Amino acid sequence: MKQLLLTLFLAFDAYLGTRFLLNVIGILQTSKYSKGATLFYAIAFLTLAAAGAYYMFVKQNFKITLLLAIGPWILIVLFLFINMIFGDYK
């Protein structure tokens, strides 16, 4: 059961990372954020989803997989918070 939930969570992370990457490339035009922030989100989601898949399927370590699946969400909240504080809104 936990492996199925982690797989769904990692698949959703990879889906979001792919959408952010397509926004950076210019194929999609759905992002509300700057190019730099969108690129950061794409890298965070894709790399942590790939690392989570490695730890789940190769190493069979579900605790680290859960941390890697939740990691992009924590990074994005911190990044958005820092952007809100130091961003220049004109």
C-alpha positions as CSV (number, residue, x, y, z in Angstrom):
1,M,0.0,0.0,0.0
2,K,2.7,2.5,0.9
3,Q,4.7,1.6,-2.2
4,L,1.6,2.4,-4.3
5,L,1.1,5.8,-2.6
6,L,4.8,6.7,-3.0
7,T,4.7,5.7,-6.6
8,L,1.7,8.0,-7.2
9,F,3.3,10.8,-5.3
10,L,6.6,10.4,-7.3
11,A,4.6,10.2,-10.6
12,F,2.8,13.4,-9.7
13,D,6.1,15.1,-8.9
14,A,7.6,14.0,-12.2
15,Y,4.5,15.2,-14.0
16,L,4.7,18.7,-12.5
17,G,8.5,18.8,-13.2
18,T,7.8,18.0,-16.8
19,R,5.2,20.7,-17.1
20,F,7.5,23.2,-15.5
21,L,10.3,22.2,-17.9
22,L,8.0,22.5,-20.9
23,N,7.2,26.0,-19.7
24,V,10.8,26.9,-19.5
25,I,11.5,25.6,-23.0
26,G,8.5,27.5,-24.3
27,I,6.3,24.7,-25.4
28,L,3.7,25.4,-22.8
29,Q,2.7,29.0,-21.8
30,T,0.8,28.2,-18.5
31,S,3.3,29.3,-15.9
32,K,2.5,32.3,-13.7
33,Y,6.1,32.5,-12.3
34,S,9.3,33.9,-13.7
35,K,11.6,31.8,-16.0
36,G,14.2,31.4,-13.2
37,A,11.6,30.3,-10.6
38,T,10.0,27.9,-13.2
39,L,13.4,26.4,-14.0
40,F,14.1,26.0,-10.3
41,Y,10.8,24.2,-9.9
42,A,11.5,21.9,-12.9
43,I,14.9,20.9,-11.6
44,A,13.6,20.4,-8.0
45,F,10.7,18.2,-9.1
46,L,12.5,16.2,-11.7
47,T,15.7,15.4,-9.8
48,L,14.0,14.6,-6.5
49,A,11.4,12.4,-8.3
50,A,14.2,10.5,-10.1
51,A,16.1,10.1,-6.8
52,G,13.0,9.0,-5.1
53,A,12.3,6.4,-7.8
54,Y,15.9,5.1,-7.4
55,Y,15.6,4.8,-3.6
56,M,12.2,3.1,-3.9
57,F,12.8,0.6,-6.6
58,V,16.6,-0.1,-6.3
59,K,17.4,0.5,-2.6
60,Q,13.9,-0.4,-1.2
61,N,14.2,2.4,1.4
62,F,10.7,3.9,1.8
63,K,11.6,6.5,4.4
64,I,14.1,8.3,2.2
65,T,11.7,7.9,-0.7
66,L,9.0,9.7,1.3
67,L,11.4,12.5,2.2
68,L,12.5,12.9,-1.5
69,A,8.8,12.9,-2.6
70,I,8.0,15.7,-0.1
71,G,11.2,17.6,-0.7
72,P,10.2,19.6,-3.8
73,W,7.1,20.9,-2.0
74,I,9.1,22.1,0.9
75,L,11.7,23.7,-1.4
76,I,9.0,25.5,-3.4
77,V,7.3,26.9,-0.3
78,L,10.6,28.2,0.9
79,F,11.4,29.6,-2.5
80,L,8.0,31.3,-2.9
81,F,8.4,32.8,0.6
82,I,11.8,34.2,-0.2
83,N,10.5,35.5,-3.5
84,M,7.6,37.2,-1.7
85,I,10.0,38.9,0.7
86,F,12.7,40.0,-1.6
87,G,10.9,40.2,-5.0
88,D,10.4,43.4,-6.9
89,Y,6.7,43.7,-7.7
90,K,6.0,46.5,-10.2
